[in-house]
Amino acid sequence: MKIHDLTAHEAGDRLRERELSSVELTEESYKRIEAVEGRVEAFITLTKEQAMLQASAFDQAMKRGENLPDLAGIPMALKDNMCTDGILTTCGSRMLGNFVPPYDATVTRMLKESGAVIVGKTNMDEFAMGSSTENSAFKITKNPWDTERVPGGSSGGSAAAVAAGEAFYSLGSDTGGSIRQPAAFTGLVGMKPTYGRVSRYGLVAFASSLDQIGPFGKDVEDCAMVMGAISGHDSKDSTSVNRPAEDFTKGMKDGVKGMRIGIPKEFFGEGISEEVKAMVLEGAKLYESMGAVCEEISLPSAKHALSVYYILATSECSSNLARFDGARFGYRAPNYQGFKDMFIKTRSAGFGEEVKRRIMLGTYSLSSGYYDAYYNKGLKVRTLIKREFEKAFEKYDFILTPTAPSVAFQIGEKSDDPLEMYMSDICTVPVNIAGVPALSIPCGFKDGLPVGMQLIGKFFDEATLLRAAYSFEQASGVHRQRAQLAGGGENEI
Amino acid sequence: MKYRTLVGLEIHAELLTESKMFCTCSAAFGGDVNTHCCPICIGLPGTLPVINKRAIEFAIMAGLSANCKIAGKSKMDRKNYFYPDLPKAFQISQYDMPLCTDGYLEIETESGTKKIGIERIHMEEDTGKSLHTEDGSSLLNYNRCGVPLIEIVSRPDMAGADEATAFLDKLKGILEYIEVSDVKMEQGSLRCDVNVNVVTDDGRKTEIAELKNLNSFKAAAKAIEYETKRHIKALEAGENTLKETRRWDDAKSVTVSMRSKEYAHDYRYFPEPDLVEMEISGEWIERIRKELPELPQAKKDRFMKTYEIPEYDAGVIVSSKSLAAFYEEAVKLSGDAKLASNFMMTEILRRLKDMDSDISNMPFGASDFADLLKFVISGTVSNNMAKKVFREMAETGKKAEKIIEEKGMKQITDESAIEEIVDRVISENPQSVEDYRNGKDRAVGFLVGQAMKASKGKAAPQTVNRMVREKLDK
């Protein structure tokens, strides 16, 4: 087996068994990056110098016989919207093309405390707005399974980096599906935790009430391990929930016998490809074969989720992104007359088309005279959607749906049609609107491209999702397939 | 035609918390430029606000002191607008769920006590400060950015400049009393906008003008008077005024249009998604209520009762918390409440007015003042002499005892010494003695004055008075 094909927990085992040092593992990651990055373009910034220091610190701690956290010494990647002290954090935007934060995001700090080796910052749709990672100001990330295709988005860089073997796991952020959809497109497990489970402090906000950080891993156990390291209350984030830390790997192997699974018919309707539907329903059958009970349910308000999303998310983003004005940091347009002109020229040139479109939409929704018709109504429908999920969870342990309507699409295929692009998130958005946790897990392949299946859970019941996903993975074995990208960093173990 | 002016006030007061509203930076006034700053208060990407609980408590204290209802549930909202001194491009404020509502303050007017309604008191964060240089560039100081503020919105219950001034004085006194703000207009910790319009008795009314850039209570009063005249003039001409924001030009004593409401900002308020709703329990409110110090009205009543001083004097003394504390301390140490209040009402207040300052800037403290009073009580110096000693104390900061000694101001109480002076004065002024015997009583005053003069003011006046009468009546 090639080293870069290992999962994070397998790599961790090799470190602990001293088959590999962290320096060797990290060098292997950079060799792989050197070999494939030209074709994948997953990273905006590589942080080799710091990474090698982190790796040798791990090796020395191992030599001293210290008891180290599970993630220690393992190379990983961060989406470029999570602040890293002293390291460029661009959000995929020209606006922040030169922005070096003077502080660490809480997740960055927690990862550092866990001994993680950060190999770099990954590409993304500008300010996390997009479903293909084509909206980055710097580069278009390619899908390692087929480099003519998109890796999904907005956390496409984080997904591609793991799928291509450039990092063993990564963090993404998910506002409407930005972890789960790229996980589906790249054959990974990706989790959006319950809103409030992971601190947002230091995550450059897109839509504050929806954003949540979560992991990408090659299998469920990797995600469970990372979840354990990044979850927990943070006094710097008032929306983070005060709950004791959990070991998400505990109980992961307990099986699904007797579990009740709801299959909402609204998620299998128009717009979802037949192959995807069929494959997810196959997944349901596999669950039944393991002793779970699947029943069709209805979540009638879910069909409004996408509309609600494009009101609430754009409204919040119009406010969150107003601070990018060229006055204090980031890009400033040259040649302006007075501060108003500076603001206008900076924002006109600093933001890309999609970001401007959403700022305009959100500004409109919040405007006097329209607030009640849009934003306020959006909040009300949001409550309805949340209640429907809560009601469903009175009866079911989790809900099973497709993650994305199709497999990864061609680069450029949807970039001229924003609405078509927005439809990519039709299955994932309701989850953010409700605030509940969900994960995407590979359930099969269509023409050599991975298909993702979404498991949606109760508030703060990530454990059940991980347990159900683990059972599926063990039974199906789909997760053991890797994207084939030859050329370097190919050392076997 | 009768005209009635309606004045409403919007007052911003910076709260005296240690730290800012949403981060742990110092909220102190001043400091080197951009030193009270952190990634949160300068709005760096990714940062999040966390509410300063103390600021909420201060706002509730203000609300309780202004007889407001305190909300059981409250939330913060974003007020969006672009300006370089507002780093997030939104101000975290409160829109439709303010902390405090429906309060009032009572003011004294010519026709008696009047209640001025308070619509709401809400929390918000202050902005930074822009400094525009001569070459057209702007410099920004974010030390003030994120300092907690309360905005107090009155109802349009004031009938003119006098009532507005009375309301401002009252409010300032209360905020100072409960120590939630240092209410210094010159440092910007108290700021005031005014809404004015005029109605006629036949139901016509002008559009409301919002007045800004009022840097003192005096400026507010002058601006209200100016606007009242402008509005009445419009009504007399059968016209109306514009609904607009106007800027007070203190040098020219006029208001100038800034922007009409058609161009008013659309602030696009919406609930701050980075903060959760606040739950304010009755228990918490009661704890805060207990923390409240004695308010001016209660103190005034107590002073009148305990110290038996006139209502007017009590009102003046309690108008400032530090003045009232100074008085109480002096009474405690000297034991003479009336003497202390008389002295304060005359000498001290005159002095403070001349200095345009407050009691904390006097070069001596309450115990020094009490020492002076004790010299009066013991008869060591006369009342008049004590005033001279006081002036010296106020100028030099020297102790009363030292001044009295240095200047030989000690009162002569020795009867034989006084008798000698009185005898001499009587023998030198036979005409006055004659006048007195002819029934001109005021000759006594003249002779007493002469005797006091001869003693260089040091003779005990009561003794001189008694002795002159005794001698004349012989």
Interface residues (C-beta under 8 A of the other chain):
Chain A: N81 M82 C83 T89 C91 L96 F99 P101 P102 Y103 A105 R200 Y201 G202 L203 V204 A205 A207 S208 S209 S235 K236 D237 S238 T239 S315 E316 S318 S319 A322 R323 F324 D325 A327 R328 F329 G338 F339 K340 F343 T363 L366 S367 S368 Y371 Y375
Chain B: P39 I42 G43 L44 P45 G46 T47 L48 P49 V50 I51 R78 N80 F82 Y83 P84 P87 K88 A89 F90 G136 S138 L140 D266 R268 Y269 F270 P273 D274 L275 V276
